[in-house]
Amino acid sequence: MSKLTGDEREDIPKSKFALPDERKYPVEDKAHARNAKARAAQQEKAGNLSAADKRTVDAKADRVLKGR
């Protein structure tokens, strides 16, 4: 994955983020979806992400991974 500039990240539609209001956890393709699930698990374990938000990230990433 290449690094994005701030402007490039802003160009990604909100619908491509698992937490669109915060523009966190991009899930635009399968690689990003897998990464989002892993990062969400880490952040939940560290106490920086709620269980409900982790479930949201997992659900959105699973839809991308299953091709929906």
Secondary structure, DSSP 8 states (H G I E B T S, - for coil): -----HHHHHHS-GGGEEETTTTEEE-SSHHHHHHHHHHHHHHHHTTSS-HHHHHHHHHHHHHHHTT-
